[in-house]
Amino acid sequence: MKKIIFIALILLLSFQSGFSQKILTPEDKARFAWWQEARFGMFIHWGPCTLTGADISWSRGKEIPANIYDHLYQQFNPVNFDAHKWVQYAKDAGMKYIVFVAKHHDGFAMWDSKLTEYKITNSPFKRDVLRELTDAAHEMNMPIGIYFSPGDWRDPDCRSKTNDVFQKRMHGYLTEVLSNYGKISLVWFDFDGLPNPTLPEETYKLVRKLQPGAIINNRLEAIHSDESHGFVGKWGDYATPENRVGSYCNAVPWETCETMGKGWPWCIDDKPKDLKYLLNVLTSCVGGNGNLLLNVGPNALGEFEPAFIARLKEIGKWVGANSEAVYGTQGGPYIPTPEYNCTRKGNKIFIQAKKFNQEELKLPAFNGKIVKTSLVDGSAVAFTSDKNALTLKVPTEKQDPNITVIVLEIKENTSDLAIIPPFRKTQSLAYYKPAKVSSSVAPLFMHDAGAVFDDNEGTYWTPGRNPLLADSISGIKFEDGYNPKNPVWQKSGWVEVDLGKPIKISSALVRELKNWNNYVSVSSFKIEYKKKNRWITIVNGTTLSNTVITFPTVVEAQKVRLSVEAPGKPAISEFQLF
C-alpha cells in the first residue's frame, strides 16, 4: 500500500507547476537595504587544508586520505593571522562586507565550539579565529557574515538512520556562531551535492530567532539542480550563482560568488585573475542588478599572498574612482553585454564600456531626454542619438584600459525606465517578447520564461522539480539527485511567447542545452499557435537538430508555444521564430 501511495504522489506531483519561489516582503527588503547598497563583498575560505594546497573538503578521501585530512588541524598554526589586516584588505578593495567560512563540509569548526573537539582552538594555534575576525569587523564597521555548511562529511550521523541526532548537533553549532559573536549580518548556507541533512524550515526559523536582521542565501533548499542556484524558495532570501554571472533580474536579489584565483582555498603557485576580468565580473553583476562576493584564500600562515593584496588594491583604486557607478545603484536600464554593462541611480545612467570600436560605443536607442554626457572626471563625451542607436564617442587617450565609465544625466528618474535589450543577434520575432512557462527550475531568475527568447545561450529554461517530492528528500541519503531521469525532475513542459499582434511566421530554431551532464535530449516536441482559444499544431517531431525548422505552411499567429517531452530533465536555451 505504501508503494502505491508513493507512486500516486509522484504522478500527482508531476502536474504541479513548481512556482513556489519566494517574493520578498517589505520587511525582507528593509533587511536587504544595506546589502544592495554594498554590491561588493569578500568571501574567505580558509582552514587546515591550506597546509596541502588542496581543495577544502572536496579533497578529503580523494587527493588526501580521510584519516590524514581529518588530522591536518593538529599541524595548523597560522601564526601570522591578523584579523584587522584581513578586514583592511577588504576595505582597500572597496568591498563592503565579508563572509567567512566558519564550517565547511569537512566539519571543522573555526570557532571555539563546546560541541566538538574538531576545532581551531584544539590546533597548535589555539585561538578563536571567528572571535577575532568578528571583533575586528565590528570594530572597523564592516558587516560580517558566516558561511555554514549544514552537511558534515566527518559526522557518522549525517544522512544516516540517526540523522535526527545530527540535526540537533548541527543546530547546536549554528546556535553557537549566531549567539556568541555579536551581530551577524548574513548567513551563507552551502549545498554539498547531496540533499540538505537538516530540516530547512527549522534551520531558517532558528536563524530568524537568533539573528532577526540577518539575510539568508538560498541553499537551505532540500536539493539543488545546477550551479546557477537560481531557485530561492521559501527558506532563503536571494539566489547564488557560482563562478558564473547571473542574468539581469529585478524580481529577486542575487549574488555571484567567484574565486579570485584558481580555487576557493589557497592553492600552490596560485595567481589572481586578470584585473580587467575581475572588474568585468563586478560590473556585470552590478549591471545585472546583483552583487559580487569575491573569494580570497589566505595561506597556512594566515596571510593573504602579496599578488592578491596587490590585485585587491588595484580593484579598490578603480572602484574608488567609479564608486558612484557601483554602490547603491540599480542594474540597467541597458541589459549587460560583452561590450558594456550599465547601472543607474537618481537621474544618472552609468555606462561601463568594456569594448570600443576605436573611439565609439554604440548602444540601442535611448528614448529619454539626455541632458549631459561625461566621464566620471567631468570630461565631456560627445554623443549622437536617433531612433536606431545611441552612439558615445570617447577619445582613445581618455579610455580606461580596463573599463570606462560614461555618465548620462537625464531629466527622468532612472528607476522608472524600462529595460533596454541588446541589439538583436538574429531576426527572431520572439526576441524579448512577453513569455510564460508551464513550470521552471527557477521561475524568477536565470531560468524564467524569457530565458529562451533573449539570444543568450547562458540562460535557459528547464521544467524543474516536483516541489513536494523534492522537499521530502531532506535528511536522507539521495545520491541520485543529479540523475536527470529521477522522478524528482519534471520531464515535460511548455514555453509560450506572445508576439504582441498576429504575425506571419514560417520557421523556428530551437536549441537544447548541451554542455551540462544532468540534462537529456528531447524525445518529442511540437510547436503550436493559438487560434480562437484552440492550440493548433504547426510542426512536431522526435528530435531537435539545432537547425532551422521550416514549417509546412506559413501561419499567422500572435501566441506560439513549444512543448517538449524527454526521458529525463530537458533544457532549452533558445526558441527563435522567423
N, C-alpha and C positions, 0 to 999 in steps of 0.2 A: 504493500500500500504506500509506504513512504517513497519508494522509487517512482510510482505512478504520479504521486503528488509533485515530486521534484520535476519530472518531465513536463507535467502540465504547467508548472510555474515557468519553466524555460519557454514553452510555447506562448504563454501569456505575455511574458516579458519581451518576446521578440516583436511585439506590436507596440511597445512603449516608445515614446519619442525620445526620451533621454534628455529633455530640455529642463534640467533641474539646476542649471548654473545660477549661482547667487548674483543678485543685483544689489549693489551697495546701498545701504540706507543713509539718510542724512547723518546719523551718528557715526556710521562707518567712515563717511567722507571726512568728518571732522577729525577722526583719528589719523586719517591719511594726509592731512594738510601739510605737516612738516616734511613728510617723505616725498610727496610730489613736488614740493618746493626744492628739496635737496637734489633730486635727479641723479646723483652720483655717489656711490659708496665703495668701501673697501671690504673685500672678503678675505679672511685669513684662515688657511688650512695649515695646521701645524701639529706635530706630535712626535712620539718616539720613532716613527717610521722614517723621519728625516735622517736618522743615523745611517740609513742604507741608500737613500735617494730613490727608493721605490715608492709606488703609489700608496696612498693611505687606504687602509682596509682591503682594497681590491688585490693587493699583492699577497695578502695573508693566505697561506695554503697554496700559493702558486709560485711566484718568484722566491718567496720566503716561506719555509715550512711554518705551519701554525705555531708549533711549540717554540720556535725561535722568535717569530714575530711577537708572540704574547709575552716574551721576557725582555724585549728591547728596552722597555722602560727602566729596567734595572741598571742600564748604562746611560740613560738620558740625563744630561746635566748641562742645560743651556745657560751657562754662567754669564753670558753677555746679554741676556734678555733684559730689556729696559722698556717697560710699558709706555712711558712718556714719549720715548723716541718713536715707537710704533704709531701712536696717535698723531705725533707731529708729522710723520711721513704722509699719513692720510691727509692732513691739513695742507701740507705742501703741494699735494696733487690736486687740491680743490675738491676733495671728497668731503661729504657732509654727514656720513655715518659709517659705522664699522659693524660688520657681522663676523663674529669669531666662532670657530668650531669648538664647542665645549665637549661634544661627544660624537664621534663618527661611528660608522657601522662596526668598527672593531671593539667598541665598548669602553675604550679608555677614557677616564674622566679627567679633564683638565682643570678640575677644582678639588677642593678637599672634601670629598664626599664621605659621609658617615655610613654609607650603604655598601661600599665595595673597597677592597684592598687594591684594586687595579686602577690606580690614580696617580696623579702627578706628585702629590705630597709623599708618596712612597718611593719616588725615584731619588737618585742622589741629589737632585735639585731641591726637593723638599718644599718648595714654595708653591703657594696657591696662585697659579697663573691667571685664572679667571678673576680672582680678587684684585690682583694688581692692575689688570687691564681695565676692568670696570671702574675701579677707583680713579685711574688716570683719565679715562674717558669722561667721567662725571666732572672731575676737576677741571678738564680742558674744554668743557661744554661741547662734547662730541656725543651725539646719540649712539648708544651701543646696543647691538642685537646679538642673540646667540643662535648658532646653528646647533640643532639637536636631532640626531637620528633616532627614531623610535626603535629601530631594529638593533640587535646586539648579536653579532655572529659568534661571540665567545660564550654567551649565556646558553646553557643546555635547555633551559625552559622556554626560550624564544621559539615560537612557532612549533611547539611540541604539545603533547597531551596536557602538559602543565603550563600552558601559555597564560592562564589566568593568574598564576603565581608571578610570571614575568611581568604581566601588565601592571600589577601592583608595585613591583620593584621599579619598573620604568617610570611610573608616575611619582614614585618617591624621589628618583633622580631629578625629574623635572621640577618637582616642588622645591628641592634644594636650590637649583640655579635660579628659580624665579622668586624665591623668598629671601635669599641671603645676600644679594648683590645689588641692591638698590634698584633704580628704575631700569627696566629692560624695555627698550623701545620697539623691538622687533623680534619675533621668534620664527626661525627659518628651519622648518622640519624638512627632512630629506627622505627620499624614496630609494631603497637599496636594491631594486629589481625584483623584489618579492612583495606580496601584499603586506599592508600595514599590520604589524603584530599586535597593535593595541586597538582600542575602540575609538575611532576618530571623534565621535561626538563627545565622549567623556574627556578625551585629551583636550579638545578645543575648549570645552567649558572649564577645565582646570586652568588653562592659560587665562581665560577671561576672568576667573575668580582671583588669581594671584597677581596678574598684571593687566588690569582692565583697559589700560590705554595702549597696549601693545598691538601692533598689526601682525598678522599671521599669514604666511605663504600658503600655497595650495596643495602641498604634498602630504597632507594627512589623509587624503582620499585612500580608499582601500587598495585600489590599483591604478596604475597609470599606463598610458598606451605608447608614448613616444617621447622623444627629447624636447618636443615643443612645450610639454607640460602646460598646455593651453587651457585645460579644464579647471575651473576654480571650485565649483561645487559648494556645498553648504558649510564645509568646515575649513574654510580659508578665505582670504581676502583678495589675493592677487595671483596672477599667473607668473610662471618662472621658466621661460625658455632657456635652454642650457647650451652655451657655446654656439648660439645662433641668435641673430637679431630678430625680435618679434615683428610682426606686421603692424601697420598703423591701426590703432584701436582707441576709440573713445568710450567703449562700452564697459571695459573692466581695466583696472590698473594692472600693469605688468612690469617685469624687471628681468632683463637678461643677465645671467651670471656667466662670466667669461674669464678664462685664465690669461694672466699677463705673460706667462711663459709657456712651457710645454705641458705642464701638468698642474694639478691642484696643490700638492705639497712641493717642497724643494726637490729639485732634480739635479743630478750631477751635470756639470757643464751647461746648465740652463742659461738662456738668454731671453731678455724681454722682447716681445713682439715689436715690430716697427712702429715708430711714433705716429706716422700718418694712418696706419691701420687702426691703432687704438683710438685715435681721435675720430676716425670714421665710425667705429663701433659706437663710441659715446654719442656722437651727433645723430647717428642713425636711430639709436634707442630714443633719445630725447625727441627727435623729429617724428618718431612713430608714437609719441605720447607715452613713452615708457622710461624706465630707469636703467642704469648700468651698475652692476655690482662686480667690480673688477678685482680678481683674486691675486694675492701675492703669497708665496710660501717662504717663510723665514727658514734659515738653515738650522742645523742641530745645536749651534751655539746660541740661538735666539736672535740672530742678526738678519736684517734684510741685506741681500747681496748688493754691492756697490752699483752694478749696472742697473738694477731695479730701482734703487734710490734715485739714480740719475734720470731714469725714464719717468719716474713719478714727478720729479721736479719739472721736467720738460712738459709733461701733461699739464701740471699746475700753472706753468707760465702761459700756455695757450688758453686754458680755462679762465685764468685771471684776466687776460686781455679781452676775452669774449664772454665774460660772466653773464652779461645781460641776455645773451642768446641761449643760455643754459638753465640757470636757476629760475625756478618759479614760472617756467614757460609751459605752454600747451603745444603739443605737436601740430603741425600743419600751418596754413591750410594746404600747402603743397605736400603731396604724398612723397616720401623718400624714394630716391632713385640712385643708381650708380653715379650720377653726375652731381646730385645735390641732395641736401636734407633741408628741413625748414622747421622753425619754431615761431611762436607768436606770443605777444604779451601786450596788453593795452592796445595802443594804436600802431604798434610796430610789428613788422614781419621780418624775421631774421633768416635770410637765405645763406646756407652754409655750402659754399661752392667747392666741389671736390675736383671737377674737371672742367676746364675752359677749352673752347675752340679758339686757340690763340688768346684773344682778349675778350671773347664773347661767351656768355652763358645764356642759352635760350630756354625759356620756361613756357609752359602752356599759358594761354591768355589769362590775364587778370582783369576782372570786370570792375573792380573798385577804383576809387579816385586816389592816385598816388600823389602825395604832397611833396615828398622828398626822398631821394635815394643817396646813400652814402656808405662809406666803410665805417668801422667802429671808431676809427680815429677822427671821424668827421669829414674826411676827404669825399668830395662829391663823386657820384657814379652816374655816368651817362646811361640813359635808357630810351628805348622806343617801345611803344605798346600799340597793338592793334587787335582785331578780333581773333587772330590766329596765334599770336605769341607775345610774350614779354621778353625783350632782349636787354640784358645788362652788359655793360662794357667796362672792364677793369683793366687798365694798362698792366702789362706783364710785370713791371717793376713794383707794382702795388699789390700783386697777388701773394698771398701767404703760401709758402712752399708746401704746407700741409692742407689747411682748409681756410678759405677766405670767407669771412662773414660780411654780408651786404645787408644793410638795414633799409627796409622800405617803410616809410611813415605814410599812413593813410588817414582818411577822415573818420572811418568807421572804427568800432571796437572789433578787433580781430577775432575775438571769441565767437562772434556772430557769423563769421564767414563759413560757407560750405567748403568741404574738402575739394581740392583740385587734383584730379588724377594725372598721372604722367601722360606724355604723348603716347598714342597707340603704337604698339609694335606690329599689330595686324589690323585688318579692317573688320574685325569681328563686330557684328551688330549688337552683341550682348555685353560689350565692354562696359564695366561698372554700372550695369543696369540693376534695378531692384531685383532681389532674388530671395528665395526661401528653400528650405530643405525638409525632408521627412524627419531627419534626426542628424546629430553630429557629435563627434567626439568632444568638441569644444565649440558650442554654438555661437559664442560671442567673440572669439579671438583665434586667429590663425587658421581655423577650420570652419569659419562661418559660411553662410550661403554664398557670399560674394567671392570666396577664395578661388572658385573655378572660373570667374569672369574678370580677373584682374591682370591677365597677361604676366603673371608671376608664378613660375613653377615651384617657388619656395613655399607657397601656401597651397593647401589642398583640402579637399573635403573627403571625409570618410564617415560612414553612418554611425560609428562609435560603439558604445557599450549598451548592454541591457542593464540599466542602472541598479535595479533592486538585486539582481543576481551578483553584480559587481560588489555592491556594499556587503553582501552576505559572506564574502570571501575573507574579510578581515580576520586576522588572528589565526589562520590555518596555513598549513603547507599548501602551496599552489605554485609549482614551478613551471606550469604550463601557460602562464599569463601572456607570453609573447607568441604563443601558437595562434595564428590568425584563424584557425578552424575551431577554436574553443567556443563553447556555447555563450560565453560572456560577451562575444563580439557580434555586432549586427552584421549580417551578410548581404543585406539588400537595402535599397532606399532610392530616393529620387531627389533631384535638384531641379528647381524651376526658375525661369527668368521671365520678367515682364519687360518687353521691348518698348513699352510706352504707347504704342499705336500699332495697328496692323502693318506689317512689313513683309515684302516678298523675300523668302529665304529658299536657297537651293542646295545648300551643303552645310556640313558641320565638321569640326575637328574635335575629337575627344582624346585627351592624353591621360594615361594612367600613371600613377607614381611608381617608378621602377627602382628607386635607389634605397628602398627600405626592405629588410628581410621579413618584417612582420605584416606584410600585405600580400594579397594574392590577386591574380588576374581575373578580370570579369569573365563569367561563363555565359552570360546572356545580357543583352541590353535592348532598349528601344527608345527612340526619340519620338515624342508626340507633340501635337499642338492642340490648343483648346478652341473648340468651335461650338457656340451655343451650349455652354456648360458640359460638353462632352469632349473627352480626350480621344483624339484620332491619331493612330499610329502613322508616322511618316516612313520610318525605316526601323528594322530590327536586325539582330544578328547574335552570334555567339562569341565573337572575339572583336577586340578593339585594336586596330593595327597602328594607331597614332598617325594615320594618314587621313587626308580629307575624305569624308563620306559624302558622295554625291547622291542627292535624293532622287527617287524615281520620277518625281514631278515637283515642280516649283509650287510652294504653298504660301499663302498669305496668312500670317499669324502674328498675334501680339504676345501670347503666353506660350512658351515652349518648355517641355520637360524631358529630362534624361533620367531613365530608370535603369538601375543595374542590379544584377544578382551575381553572386560568386560563391565558390565552395568555402571561402573564408572571408576575412575582412578585406573589402576592396578600398581603393583610394583613387580619387580623380583629381588631377592637378589643373586641368583646363577643359572648358567646354565652350567652344567658339562657334558662332553662327555667321554664315555669309549669304 
